[in-house]
Amino acid sequence: MKIIFAGTPVFAAHALEALLKEDHKIALVLTQPDRPAGRGMQVTSSAVKQLAQQHELPLLQPHSLKQPEIDAQLTSINADVMVVAAYGLILPASILDIPRLGCLNIHASLLPRWRGAAPIQRSILAGDCETGITIMQMDQGLDTGPMLLQRSIPIASDDISQTLHDKLALMGGLCIVEALALLHQGRLRATAQDEATASYASKFKKDESKIDWEMDAEQINRTIRAFNPRPGAHSHIHATPLKIWQAEVRASCTGSPGEVVSTEHEGIRVACGKNSLVLKLVQKPGGKKMSAGEFLTGNRLQPGDHFEYQDD
């Protein structure tokens, strides 16, 4: 098949790489313009651009798709299909109609659950038991189009956003290859989404990464996992911010929410609204990630001290 591919981050690059291994012609790659990234804010090419350049694929990086010249350029390709994965720009209706077989989106959830920008984090935060990949025929709505193929995987109790992302990125590549094969054979069938069961995975607000110790320990642990690696769940101890990267839930204990119950070799045990958490991996501002034991070696912390929910 002749394909236009639209995607930007690593998640999308996995899909492009899977397509390149098959007998498909990638006629054009669309990706976001280069932008500053990282601590040094160096202008950086997207993962998709880097892969496209390695394979010497035609590349386009428009700031907007709402331009007549873009429509004309895409139309001239006579593509069979456009594959979209975490592209980052809204496709106007005029572009959705350009490929002969339409536009297929690789979405990292089991639609109609978790439409929107942050399905991986939201699934962990909500305590979902499973997630997956949905290949969807795109329409003008936000992840509302008919579902063409769906595959699921369990969410492990120790999955963080990064590990779940990596699993789904690989699965996304496999699913789009399978979907295109079925499409070529005329065996791909569309199923309308059930609006009654739809949910929206909105972008995170800054305050959501702050730990509220009044919450159940399990919910706090899901917050820690959902915000790993970005932006990192955090709290304050002795008026100093502390990011918490890994913790384990423990049974109920005495102590008010946020109170340090014990400082042991296995970690820092903190009382929550229900049960408690043992903090395993933490990070001070400007420092490296360290075990709780390493943190305790250089920082005075004792039972009775309190973690606090503070404005940044």
WODAKA-V961454 format. One record per pair of residues at least 24 apart in sequence whose ideal C-beta (glycine too) atoms are under 10 Angstrom apart, sorted by the first residue. I is the first residue (numbers start at 1). J is the second residue. Records with the same first field share a line. If there is no record, write none. Layout:
I = J, J
This chain:
1 = 25, 26, 27, 79, 80, 81, 83, 99, 100, 101, 180, 181, 183, 184
2 = 26, 27, 28, 77, 78, 79, 80, 81, 99, 100
3 = 27, 28, 29, 77, 79, 80, 81, 82, 83, 99, 104, 176, 180
4 = 28, 29, 30, 58, 60, 73, 74, 77, 79, 80, 81, 82, 83, 84, 95, 98, 99, 103
5 = 29, 30, 31, 48, 51, 52, 57, 79, 81, 82, 83, 84, 85, 87, 176
6 = 30, 31, 32, 48, 60, 65, 74, 82, 83, 84, 85, 86, 87, 88, 89, 91, 95, 103, 105
7 = 31, 32, 46, 47, 48, 49, 51, 52, 83, 84, 85, 86, 87, 88, 106, 172
8 = 32, 33, 35, 46, 47, 48, 49, 61, 85, 86, 87, 88, 89
9 = 46, 47, 48, 85, 86, 87, 88, 165, 169
10 = 46, 47, 48, 50, 51, 86, 165, 166, 169
11 = 47, 48, 85, 86, 106, 108, 120, 165, 166, 168, 169, 170, 172, 173
12 = 46, 47, 48, 51, 83, 84, 85, 86, 87, 88, 106, 169, 172, 173
13 = 46, 47, 48, 49, 50, 51, 52, 85, 86, 169, 173
14 = 47, 48, 51, 85, 106, 165, 166, 168, 169, 170, 171, 172, 173, 174, 176
15 = 48, 83, 84, 85, 86, 106, 133, 169, 170, 171, 172, 173, 174, 175, 176, 177
16 = 47, 48, 51, 52, 55, 57, 83, 85, 173, 176
17 = 47, 48, 51, 54, 55, 169, 170, 173
18 = 106, 169, 170, 172, 173, 174, 175, 176, 177, 178, 180
19 = 83, 85, 173, 176, 177, 180
20 = 51, 52, 54, 55, 57, 173
21 = 173, 177
22 = 173, 176, 177, 180, 181
24 = 80, 81, 83, 176, 177, 180, 184
25 = 57, 77, 79, 80
26 = 52, 55, 57, 58, 79, 83
27 = 57, 58, 74, 76, 77, 78, 79, 80, 82
28 = 52, 57, 58, 59, 60, 73, 74, 76, 77, 79, 82
29 = 53, 55, 57, 58, 59, 60, 61
30 = 58, 59, 60, 61, 62, 65, 70, 74, 82, 84, 87, 88, 89, 91, 95
31 = 59, 60, 61, 62, 87, 88, 89
32 = 61, 62, 63, 86, 87, 88, 89
33 = 61, 62, 63, 88
34 = 61
46 = 86, 87, 88
47 = 86
48 = 85, 86, 87
62 = 89
63 = 89
64 = 89, 90, 92
65 = 89, 90, 91, 92, 94, 95
66 = 90, 91, 92, 94, 95
67 = 92
68 = 94
70 = 94, 95, 98
71 = 95, 97, 98
72 = 98
73 = 98
74 = 98, 99
75 = 99
79 = 103
80 = 180, 183, 184
81 = 176, 179, 180, 183, 184
82 = 138
83 = 135, 176, 179, 180
84 = 136, 138, 176
85 = 169, 172, 173, 176
86 = 117, 169, 172
88 = 117
90 = 140, 142
91 = 138, 139, 140
92 = 140
93 = 139, 140
95 = 138
96 = 137, 138, 139, 140, 145
101 = 137, 180, 183, 184, 188
102 = 137, 138, 139, 145, 146, 148, 183
103 = 136, 137, 138, 139, 145
104 = 135, 136, 137, 138, 145, 148, 149, 175, 176, 179, 180, 183, 188
105 = 134, 135, 136, 137, 138, 139, 143, 145, 148, 176
106 = 133, 134, 135, 136, 149, 168, 169, 171, 172, 173, 175, 176, 179
107 = 132, 133, 134, 135, 136, 138, 143, 145, 147, 150, 168, 172, 175, 201
108 = 132, 133, 134, 164, 165, 167, 168, 169, 171, 172, 201
109 = 133, 134, 143, 150, 152, 168, 199, 201
110 = 134, 147, 150, 151, 152, 153
111 = 135, 136, 143, 144, 145, 146, 147, 150, 191, 193, 194, 197, 198, 199
112 = 136, 143, 144, 147, 192, 193, 194, 195, 196, 197, 198, 199, 200
113 = 193, 194, 197, 198, 199, 200, 201
114 = 143, 198, 199, 200, 201, 202
115 = 141, 142, 143, 144, 193, 198, 199, 200, 201, 202
116 = 142, 143, 199, 200, 201, 202, 203
117 = 142, 143, 200, 201, 202, 203, 204
118 = 161, 200, 201, 202, 203, 204, 226
119 = 143, 164, 168, 199, 200, 201
120 = 155, 159, 160, 161, 162, 163, 164, 165, 167, 168, 169, 201, 226
121 = 160, 161, 164, 165, 201, 203, 204, 208, 222, 223, 225, 226, 227, 228, 230
122 = 161, 199, 200, 201, 202, 203, 204, 226
123 = 155, 159, 161, 164, 168, 199, 201, 222, 226
124 = 155, 159, 160, 161, 163, 164, 221, 222, 223, 224, 225, 226, 227, 228
125 = 161, 201, 204, 208, 219, 222, 223, 225, 226, 227
126 = 155, 199, 201, 219, 222, 226
127 = 155, 218, 219, 221, 222
128 = 154, 155, 222
129 = 154, 155, 157
130 = 154, 155
131 = 155, 159, 164, 167, 168, 171
132 = 167, 168, 171, 172, 175
133 = 167, 168, 169, 170, 171, 172, 173, 174, 175, 176, 179
134 = 172, 175, 193
135 = 172, 175, 176, 178, 179, 180, 182, 183, 188
136 = 179, 190, 191, 193
137 = 188, 190, 191
141 = 193
142 = 200
143 = 193, 198, 200, 201
144 = 192, 193, 195, 198
145 = 190, 192, 193
146 = 189, 190, 191, 192, 193
147 = 189, 190, 191, 192, 193, 194
148 = 175, 179, 182, 183, 188, 189, 190, 191
149 = 175, 176, 178, 179, 180, 182, 183, 188, 189, 190, 191
150 = 175, 179, 191
151 = 175, 178, 179
155 = 225
156 = 225
157 = 221, 222, 225, 248, 249
158 = 225, 246, 248
159 = 225, 226, 228
160 = 224, 225, 226, 227, 228, 229, 245, 246
161 = 225, 226, 227, 228, 229, 230
162 = 225, 228, 229, 230
163 = 225, 228, 229
164 = 225, 226
165 = 229
204 = 230, 231
206 = 231, 312
207 = 309, 311, 312
208 = 233
209 = 233, 234, 235, 243, 312
210 = 234, 235, 236, 241, 309, 310, 311, 312
211 = 235, 236, 242, 243, 244, 247, 258, 270, 272, 277, 307, 308, 309
212 = 257, 258, 272, 273, 309
213 = 256, 257, 258, 259, 270, 271, 272, 273, 276, 277, 306, 307, 308, 309
214 = 256, 257, 258, 272, 273, 274, 309
215 = 257, 272, 273, 274
216 = 249, 272, 273, 274, 275
217 = 247, 248, 249, 250, 251, 252, 253, 257, 270, 271, 272, 273, 274, 275, 276, 277, 278
218 = 249, 272, 274, 275, 277
219 = 249, 272, 273, 274
220 = 244, 247, 249, 257, 270, 272, 273, 274, 275, 276, 277
221 = 246, 247, 248, 249, 272, 275, 277, 278
222 = 249
223 = 247
224 = 277, 279, 280, 281
228 = 281
232 = 282, 283, 289
234 = 282, 283, 285, 307, 310, 312
235 = 270, 279, 282, 306, 307, 308, 309, 310
236 = 306, 307, 308, 309, 310, 311, 312
237 = 268, 270, 282, 284, 295, 299, 301, 305, 306, 307, 308
238 = 299, 300, 301, 305, 306, 307, 308
239 = 308, 310
240 = 284, 285, 299
241 = 283, 284, 285, 310, 312
242 = 268, 279, 282, 283, 284, 285, 287, 295, 299, 301, 307
243 = 281, 282, 283, 284, 285, 287, 289
244 = 268, 270, 277, 279, 280, 281, 282, 283, 292, 307
245 = 279, 280, 281, 282, 283, 289, 290
246 = 278, 279, 280, 281, 282, 289, 291, 292
247 = 276, 277, 278, 279, 280, 281, 282, 292
248 = 276, 277, 278, 279, 280
249 = 274, 275, 276, 277, 278
250 = 275, 276, 277, 278
251 = 275, 276
252 = 276
255 = 303, 304, 306
256 = 306
257 = 306, 307, 309
258 = 305, 306, 307, 308, 309
259 = 303, 304, 305, 306, 307
260 = 301, 302, 303, 304, 305, 306, 307
261 = 303, 304
262 = 302, 303
263 = 292, 293, 295, 296, 299, 300, 301, 302, 303, 305
264 = 292, 293, 296
265 = 291, 292, 293, 296
266 = 291, 292, 293
267 = 291, 292, 293, 295, 296
268 = 292, 293, 295, 296, 299, 301, 303, 305, 307
269 = 303
270 = 305, 306, 307
271 = 306, 307
272 = 307
277 = 307
279 = 307
